[in-house]
């Protein structure tokens, strides 16, 4: 027999026991044992299915919340990086902030700006500006983004790399394992450019990730660059 004190508490506050999943599972299991193996309790089966569905809904809810927080954090990073790019008063300072403060804000190991030139090399003025800048020949951007294949170019490409190209990633090329490539349009009658972010983490940039925030960052960046090129 149940102790009178416990019985009185159950009768006075039954909702507390109903809300406790472990207690209810124990009661249902005891009920099934009492009925014997030859009796099928449809209510018990229904409860198990409802519990399984509830568990799936809770997992989905947690995943949605986590994705929302991650997206919000990414948006804040992009906004801070853009504000940092608006501060410099000279192109040299702009490149320095791009390779330093902006790279830190976005948590990437290196950032490189690739500009195409009909000469294929930088003049002395550009060479002195900053190591974040790389000047290449015409057609280099399209060839690098497409891996030399004749395919339509996407504005943002995320992909793993076995080893980064030294001309693009500089001194850290050996350690780079994933990269984000953003094609830049500087306007009519101007050669395109490319913004490259490299990471030593092979999972930081993957083709399955969304690119909306990076596309927005690239759009602001190329409009800022037009001012300097002008």
Buried (B, 14 or more C-beta within 10 A) or exposed (E): EEEEEEEEEEEEEEEEEEEEEEEBBEEBEEEBEEEEEEEEEEEBEEBEEEEEEEEEEEEEEEEEEEEEEEEEEBEEBBBBBBEBBEEBEEBBEBBBBBBBBBBEBBEBBBBBBBBBBEEEEBEEEBEEBBEBBBBBBEEBBBEBBBEEEEEEEBBBBBEBBEEBBEEBBBEBBEBBBBBBBBBBBBEEEBBBBBBBBBBBEEEBBEEEEEBEBBEBBBBBBBEBBBEEEE
